[in-house]
Amino acid sequence: MFTADALRARFAQPDVVWQPEPLEERFFTDREPAEAAVLVPLVDRPHGLQVLLTLRTAHLNDHAGQISFPGGRKEAEDRDLIETALRETQEETGLGRDHVEVLGCMPVYQTATNFLVTPVVALVKAGFALQPDAFEVEEVFEVPLDFLMNTENHQQRTLQTPKGARTFYAMPYPNPATGKDYFIWGATAAMLRNLYHFLSARG
């Protein structure tokens, strides 16, 4: 089981050698690249760390109806991409910064929609209250980190598109408490794969 202290120790190691997943989403030639950041919020629960995720509403222009980390495009007033991740997370979910302990950043991930996304990994202290933005967020839910870091739950799939075959990771999560199925895939799953590689690398 991953613990908060174990993650703090791993992110404190500057010499961890690991290899990020190769990018498969190579369909980003239709628009200019844009810097963005997401928060990878790891909620410290008594029964283990939980990854907080959002289900985006169906009417959005980008990644509508998909499961994602809270986050978005970097704005001019953001001093850095950590600020972007924290601001966007608070705007989308209502998660206050006083509950967030930033551990570090993962490598930039370039999405199929040409966002250059910096994942900011953070521990989240329990006891927060959420106020999701109903325009952007249909649902906020949690998935056990242990489930997402188990390679038996990592699937590689291929989809035929007008632009050619697209290969992507998927991590379907059947919530045992509610019986609801969540299909985590694409950029979110790929960033979780990178987190897996980082946490499992030899220090």
TIVEXKE-895688 format. One record per atom (N, C-alpha, C, O): residue in one letter; x negated, y, z. Coordinates in steps of 0.2 Angstrom, whole numbers, padded with zeros to 4 digits, always signed. Atoms other than C-alpha are relative to their C-alpha. Layout:
// TIVEXKE-895688
aXYZ...
***
This chain:
// TIVEXKE-895688
m-0004-0006+0000m+0000+0000+0000m-0004+0006+0000m-0009+0007+0004f+0003-0006+0000f-0006+0017-0004f+0002+0005+0005f+0008+0005+0007t-0001-0005-0005t-0007+0030+0010t-0002+0007-0001t-0006+0008-0006a+0002-0007+0001a-0008+0048+0012a-0008+0001+0001a-0011+0005-0003d+0008-0001-0002d-0026+0047+0020d-0004-0003-0006d-0009+0000-0008a+0003+0003+0005a-0031+0035+0006a-0001+0005-0006a-0006+0005-0010l+0000-0004+0005l-0026+0047-0007l-0004+0007+0001l-0008+0009-0004r+0005-0006-0002r-0035+0062+0002r-0007-0002-0001r-0011+0002-0004a+0007+0002+0001a-0051+0052+0002a-0002-0001-0007a-0007+0001-0009r+0002+0001+0007r-0050+0047-0016r-0001+0007-0004r-0006+0007-0008f+0001-0006+0003f-0047+0065-0022f-0006+0004+0003f-0008+0009-0001a+0006-0004-0002a-0062+0071-0011a-0006-0003-0003a-0011-0001-0001q+0005+0003+0003q-0073+0059-0021q-0002+0003-0006q+0002+0002-0011p+0001-0004+0007p-0081+0070-0035p-0003-0005-0005p-0003-0003-0011d+0003+0004+0005d-0090+0055-0043d+0003-0006-0002d+0000-0011-0004v-0004+0006+0003v-0076+0043-0047v-0001+0000-0007v+0001+0005-0011v+0000+0001+0007v-0079+0036-0064v+0006-0004-0003v+0007-0010+0000w-0005+0004+0003w-0064+0031-0074w+0002+0003-0007w+0000+0008-0009q-0001-0001+0006q-0057+0031-0091q+0008+0002-0001q+0012-0003+0000p-0007-0001+0001p-0040+0040-0095p+0003-0004-0006p-0001-0006-0011e-0003+0003+0006e-0028+0032-0107e-0001+0003-0006e+0000+0010-0006p+0000-0003+0006p-0030+0035-0125p+0006+0003-0002p+0011+0000-0001l-0007-0003+0002l-0017+0047-0132l+0003-0004-0006l-0001-0005-0011e-0004+0004+0005e-0004+0038-0143e+0004+0005-0004e+0006+0004-0009e-0005-0004+0003e+0007+0053-0146e-0003+0006-0004e-0005+0011-0002r+0004-0004+0005r-0001+0061-0161r+0005+0004-0005r+0003+0005-0011f-0004-0003+0004f+0014+0070-0168f+0001+0008+0001f+0007+0010+0001f-0001-0007-0003f+0011+0088-0162f-0003+0005-0005f-0007+0009-0003t+0003-0004+0005t+0007+0097-0178t+0005+0006-0002t+0004+0010-0006d-0006-0005+0003d+0024+0107-0180d+0000+0006+0004d+0004+0011+0003r-0001-0006-0004r+0021+0120-0166r-0007+0001+0003r-0011-0003+0004e+0006-0002-0003e+0007+0129-0158e-0001-0003+0007e+0004-0004+0011p+0001+0003-0007p-0001+0121-0142p+0002+0006+0005p+0001+0012+0004a-0001-0005-0006a+0005+0129-0125a-0002-0004+0006a-0001-0010+0007e+0002+0002-0007e-0002+0127-0108e+0006-0001+0004e+0010+0003+0005a-0006+0001-0005a+0009+0119-0095a-0003-0004+0006a-0009-0007+0005a+0002+0004-0006a+0008+0110-0078a+0006-0003+0003a+0011+0000+0003v-0005+0003-0003v+0018+0098-0069v-0003-0002+0007v-0009-0003+0008l+0002+0002-0007l+0018+0093-0050l+0001-0008+0000l+0007-0010-0002v-0002+0008-0002v+0016+0074-0046v+0001+0000+0007v-0004-0001+0011p-0001+0000-0007p+0024+0075-0029p+0001-0007+0003p+0005-0011+0001l+0000+0006-0003l+0020+0061-0018l+0003+0001+0007l+0000+0003+0012v-0004-0001-0007v+0033+0061-0003v-0002-0005+0005v-0002-0011+0004d+0002+0005-0005d+0026+0054+0013d+0005-0002+0004d+0007+0002+0009r-0006+0003-0004r+0040+0043+0020r-0003-0005+0004r-0008-0008+0003p+0002+0005-0004p+0039+0031+0034p-0001-0007-0003p-0005-0011-0001h+0001+0006+0004h+0041+0017+0022h-0005+0000-0006h-0005-0005-0010g+0005+0000+0006g+0027+0022+0010g+0001+0007-0004g+0007+0010-0004l+0000-0006+0004l+0023+0036-0002l+0005-0001-0006l+0006-0007-0009q-0005+0000+0006q+0037+0040-0015q-0001+0005-0005q-0003+0011-0003v+0001-0005+0005v+0035+0049-0031v+0007+0003-0002v+0012+0000-0004l-0006-0004+0002l+0048+0063-0034l+0000+0001-0007l-0004+0004-0010l-0001-0001+0007l+0055+0064-0051l+0006+0003-0002l+0011+0003+0002t-0006-0004+0002t+0068+0074-0061t+0003-0004-0006t-0001-0006-0010l-0004+0001+0007l+0081+0069-0074l+0002+0006-0003l+0006+0010+0000r-0001-0006+0003r+0082+0083-0086r+0007+0000-0003r+0009-0005-0005t-0007+0000+0003t+0099+0089-0092t+0000-0001-0008t-0006+0000-0011a+0000+0002+0007a+0104+0084-0110a+0000+0005-0005a-0001+0004-0011h-0001-0005+0004h+0106+0101-0117h-0007+0004-0001h-0007+0009-0005l+0007-0004+0000l+0087+0107-0115l-0003-0001-0007l-0002-0006-0011n+0003+0001+0007n+0077+0110-0131n-0006-0005+0000n-0007-0008-0005d+0005+0005+0000d+0062+0100-0125d+0001-0006+0005d+0003-0004+0011h+0000+0006-0005h+0062+0082-0117h+0007+0000+0003h+0008-0002+0009a-0006+0001-0003a+0081+0083-0115a+0002-0007+0002a+0001-0012-0001g-0003+0007-0003g+0089+0069-0104g-0006-0005+0002g-0004-0011+0003q+0006+0005-0002q+0071+0062-0100q-0001+0001+0007q+0000+0006+0010i+0002+0000-0007i+0064+0058-0083i-0007+0003-0001i-0011+0001-0005s+0007-0004+0000s+0049+0070-0079s-0002+0002+0007s+0002+0002+0011f+0002-0003-0006f+0039+0077-0066f+0002+0008+0000f+0003+0010-0006p-0001-0007+0000p+0044+0095-0061p-0006+0004-0003p-0011+0003-0001g+0006-0004+0002g+0034+0108-0070g+0003+0004-0007g+0009+0003-0009g-0002-0004+0006g+0034+0119-0086g-0006+0004-0003g-0012+0003-0001r+0005-0004+0004r+0025+0131-0097r-0004+0005+0005r+0000+0008+0010k+0004-0005-0004k+0011+0143-0089k+0003+0007-0002k+0003+0008-0008e-0002-0007+0002e+0017+0161-0088e-0006+0004+0002e-0011+0003+0005a+0005-0005+0000a+0006+0176-0089a-0002+0002+0007a-0008+0003+0009e+0001-0002-0007e+0008+0180-0070e-0003-0006+0004e-0005-0004+0010d+0003+0005-0004d+0002+0163-0065d-0008+0000+0000d-0011+0001-0005r+0007-0001-0001r-0016+0164-0058r-0004-0006-0003r-0010-0006-0005d+0003+0006+0003d-0020+0146-0063d+0006-0005-0001d+0012-0004+0000l-0005+0005+0002l-0011+0130-0068l+0003-0004+0007l+0008-0006+0006i-0003+0003-0006i-0009+0124-0050i+0006+0005+0002i+0011+0002+0005e-0005-0005-0002e+0001+0140-0047e+0006-0001-0005e+0012-0001-0003t-0006+0002+0005t+0012+0135-0063t+0004-0006+0003t+0010-0005+0003a-0003+0006-0002a+0015+0118-0056a+0005+0001+0007a+0010-0001+0007l-0003-0002-0006l+0020+0125-0039l+0006+0004-0001l+0012+0003+0002r-0005-0005+0002r+0031+0139-0046r+0006-0004-0003r+0012-0003-0001e-0005+0003+0004e+0040+0128-0058e+0004-0005+0004e+0010-0006+0003t-0003+0005-0005t+0043+0114-0045t+0005+0004+0004t+0011+0001+0005q-0005-0004-0005q+0051+0127-0033q+0006+0002-0004q+0012+0002-0002e-0006-0002+0004e+0062+0134-0047e+0004-0005-0002e+0010-0004-0002e-0004+0005+0003e+0068+0118-0054e+0003-0004+0006e+0009-0006+0005t-0002+0005-0005t+0070+0108-0038t+0002+0003+0007t+0005+0001+0011g-0001-0003-0007g+0070+0120-0023g-0006-0002+0005g-0005+0000+0011l+0005+0003-0005l+0055+0111-0015l-0005+0006+0002l-0009+0009-0003g+0004-0005-0002g+0046+0124-0005g-0007-0002+0001g-0009-0007+0002r+0007+0001+0000r+0027+0126-0005r-0003-0002+0007r-0008-0005+0007d+0002+0001-0007d+0026+0125+0014d+0000-0008+0001d-0003-0010+0006h+0000+0007-0001h+0029+0106+0012h-0005-0003-0005h-0005-0009-0005v+0004+0003+0005v+0016+0104-0002v-0007+0000+0002v-0010+0006+0003e+0007+0000-0001e-0002+0099+0000e-0004-0002-0006e-0003-0008-0008v+0003+0002+0006v-0012+0099-0016v-0006-0004+0001v-0010-0002+0005l+0006+0005-0001l-0024+0085-0018l-0005+0002-0006l-0011+0002-0005g+0004-0001+0006g-0031+0089-0036g+0003-0001-0006g+0009-0002-0006c-0003+0000+0006c-0028+0089-0054c-0003-0006-0004c-0009-0008-0003m+0001+0005+0005m-0028+0075-0067m-0002+0003-0007m-0001+0009-0008p+0002-0003+0007p-0035+0077-0085p+0007+0002-0004p+0012+0000-0003v-0006-0003+0004v-0024+0087-0097v+0003-0005-0005v-0001-0009-0008y-0004+0005+0005y-0011+0077-0107y+0003+0004-0005y+0007+0008-0003q-0003-0004+0006q-0006+0083-0124q+0006-0004-0002q+0006-0010-0004t-0006+0004+0002t+0012+0078-0127t+0002+0001-0007t-0001+0004-0011a-0002+0000+0007a+0021+0075-0144a+0003+0007-0002a+0003+0008-0008t-0003-0006+0001t+0029+0092-0142t-0006+0006+0000t-0004+0012+0001n+0006-0005+0000n+0011+0100-0141n-0001+0004+0006n-0003+0010+0006f+0002-0003-0006f+0011+0105-0123f-0006-0003+0003f-0007-0009+0003l+0006+0002-0003l-0006+0104-0115l+0001+0000+0008l+0001+0005+0011v-0003+0001-0007v+0000+0097-0098v-0006-0002+0005v-0009-0007+0004t+0005+0001-0006t-0011+0098-0082t+0004-0003+0006t+0008+0000+0009p-0004+0002-0006p-0004+0086-0069p-0003+0001+0007p-0009+0000+0007v+0002-0003-0007v-0006+0093-0051v+0002-0005+0005v+0008-0005+0006v-0002+0005-0005v-0006+0079-0038v+0001+0003+0007v-0004+0006+0009a-0001-0003-0007a+0001+0083-0021a+0004-0004+0004a+0008-0008+0002l-0004+0003-0005l+0007+0076-0005l+0005+0005+0002l+0004+0011+0003v-0006-0004-0002v+0024+0082+0001v+0002-0003+0007v+0004-0009+0008k-0003+0002-0007k+0029+0082+0019k+0007-0001+0000k+0011+0004-0002a-0008+0001-0001a+0046+0075+0023a+0003+0005+0004a+0000+0009+0008g-0003-0005-0004g+0059+0086+0030g+0003+0006-0005g+0006+0010-0002f-0002-0005+0004f+0062+0097+0015f+0007-0001-0003f+0010-0006-0002a-0007+0000+0003a+0079+0102+0007a-0001+0002-0007a-0004+0007-0009l+0000-0001+0007l+0081+0102-0012l+0006+0004-0002l+0012+0003+0001q-0005-0003+0003q+0091+0114-0022q-0001+0000-0008q-0003+0005-0010p+0002+0001+0007p+0090+0108-0040p+0003+0006-0004p+0009+0007-0003d-0003-0005+0005d+0093+0121-0054d+0004-0004-0005d+0002-0009-0009a-0005+0004+0004a+0109+0114-0062a-0001+0000-0008a+0001-0004-0011f+0001-0001+0007f+0104+0121-0079f-0005-0005-0003f-0004-0008-0008e+0005+0004+0002e+0088+0111-0080e+0000-0007+0002e-0003-0012-0001v+0001+0007-0004v+0089+0096-0068v+0007-0003+0001v+0011+0000+0005e-0006+0004-0001e+0103+0083-0068e+0000-0003+0007e+0005-0004+0010e+0001+0004-0006e+0096+0073-0054e-0007+0000+0002e-0012+0001-0002v+0007+0001-0003v+0081+0072-0042v+0000-0006+0004v+0005-0008+0008f+0000+0006-0003f+0076+0055-0036f-0007-0002+0002f-0012+0001-0001e+0007+0003-0002e+0061+0045-0029e-0001-0007-0002e+0004-0011-0001v+0002+0006+0002v+0052+0030-0034v-0006-0002+0004v-0010+0002+0005p+0006+0002-0004p+0040+0020-0023p-0007+0000-0004p-0007-0002-0010l+0006+0000+0004l+0022+0024-0028l-0003-0007-0001l-0006-0008-0006d+0002+0006+0001d+0018+0006-0025d+0003-0004-0006d-0001-0007-0010f-0003+0003+0006f+0030+0001-0039f-0003+0003-0006f-0005-0001-0011l+0003-0003+0006l+0023+0013-0051l-0007-0001-0001l-0010-0001-0007m+0007+0002+0001m+0005+0008-0048m-0001-0007-0001m-0007-0009-0001n+0000+0007+0001n+0009-0010-0050n+0000-0001-0008n+0005+0000-0011t+0000+0001+0007t+0003-0015-0068t+0005-0005-0003t+0007-0005-0009e-0005+0004+0003e+0016-0028-0069e+0007+0003-0002e+0011+0001-0005n-0006-0004+0002n+0029-0014-0070n-0002+0005-0006n+0002+0009-0008h+0002-0004+0006h+0019-0006-0085h+0002-0003-0006h-0001-0009-0007q-0001+0003+0007q+0026-0010-0102q-0002+0005-0006q-0002+0011-0005q+0002-0004+0006q+0019-0004-0119q+0005-0002-0005q+0005-0008-0007r-0005+0001+0005r+0032-0002-0132r-0002+0004-0006r-0006+0009-0006t+0001-0003+0006t+0032+0003-0150t+0007+0002-0003t+0011-0002-0004l-0007-0003+0003l+0046+0014-0159l-0002+0002-0007l-0007+0006-0008q+0001-0002+0006q+0047+0016-0177q+0004+0007-0001q+0010+0007+0000t-0003-0007+0001t+0050+0035-0182t-0001+0002-0007t-0005-0001-0010p+0001-0003+0007p+0051+0045-0198p-0007+0002-0001p-0010+0002-0007k+0007-0002+0001k+0033+0050-0194k-0005-0006+0001k-0011-0005+0001g+0004+0006-0001g+0027+0033-0191g+0001-0004+0006g+0006-0002+0010a+0000+0004-0006a+0025+0020-0177a-0002+0004+0006a-0008+0007+0005r+0002-0004-0006r+0024+0028-0160r+0000-0005+0006r+0005-0009+0007t+0001+0004-0005t+0017+0018-0146t+0000+0004+0007t-0003+0009+0007f-0001-0004-0006f+0021+0023-0128f+0000-0005+0006f+0002-0011+0005y-0001+0004-0006y+0021+0016-0110y+0007+0002+0003y+0010+0007+0002a-0006+0000-0003a+0037+0013-0101a+0000-0004+0007a-0004-0009+0008m+0000+0003-0007m+0040+0009-0082m+0008+0000+0002m+0010+0004+0006p-0007+0000-0002p+0059+0005-0080p+0000-0002+0007p-0003-0007+0010y-0001+0001-0007y+0064+0006-0062y+0007-0001+0002y+0011+0003+0001p-0007+0002-0002p+0080-0003-0056p+0000+0002+0008p-0003-0001+0012n+0000-0002-0007n+0084+0006-0040n+0004-0005+0004n+0010-0006+0003p-0004+0006-0004p+0089-0008-0027p+0005+0003+0004p+0010+0000+0006a-0005-0003-0005a+0098+0004-0016a+0007+0002-0003a+0012+0002+0000t-0006-0002+0003t+0110+0011-0029t+0002-0004-0006t+0008-0003-0008g-0001+0004+0006g+0109-0001-0043g+0000+0003-0007g+0001+0001-0012k+0001-0004+0006k+0105+0013-0055k-0007-0002-0003k-0012-0002+0000d+0006+0001+0004d+0092+0010-0069d-0003+0007-0002d+0001+0011-0005y+0004-0006+0003y+0079+0024-0073y-0005-0003-0005y-0009-0007-0003f+0005+0001+0005f+0069+0023-0089f-0005+0005+0000f-0004+0010-0003i+0006-0004+0000i+0052+0031-0086i-0004-0001-0005i-0007-0007-0006w+0003+0001+0006w+0043+0033-0102w-0004+0006-0002w-0004+0011+0000g+0003-0005+0003g+0032+0043-0113g-0005+0004+0004g-0010+0000+0007a+0005-0004-0003a+0021+0057-0106a+0000-0001+0007a-0005-0002+0010t+0000+0001-0008t+0027+0054-0088t-0003-0007+0001t-0007-0007+0006a+0003+0006-0001a+0023+0036-0089a-0008+0000-0001a-0011-0004+0002a+0007+0000+0001a+0006+0039-0097a-0004+0004+0005a-0009+0002+0007m+0004-0004-0005m+0001+0052-0084m+0000-0005+0007m-0005-0004+0011l+0000+0004-0005l+0006+0039-0071l-0005-0006-0001l-0008-0008+0004r+0005+0005+0002r-0005+0026-0080r-0007+0003+0002r-0011+0000+0005n+0006-0003-0002n-0019+0039-0078n-0001+0000+0007n-0007-0001+0010l+0001+0000-0007l-0016+0040-0060l-0001-0007+0003l-0006-0007+0007y+0002+0007-0002y-0016+0021-0058y-0008-0001-0001y-0011-0003+0003h+0007+0001+0002h-0033+0021-0067h-0005+0004+0005h-0010+0001+0007f+0004-0004-0004f-0040+0035-0056f+0000-0003+0007f-0005-0004+0010l+0000+0003-0007l-0034+0027-0039l-0003-0007+0000l-0005-0009+0005s+0003+0006+0000s-0040+0010-0044s-0007-0001-0002s-0010-0006-0001a+0007+0000+0002a-0057+0015-0050a-0005-0001+0006a-0003+0001+0012r+0005+0001-0005r-0072+0010-0040r-0004+0007+0001r-0006+0010-0003g+0003-0006-0001g-0079+0025-0031g-0008+0000+0001g-0011+0005+0002
***
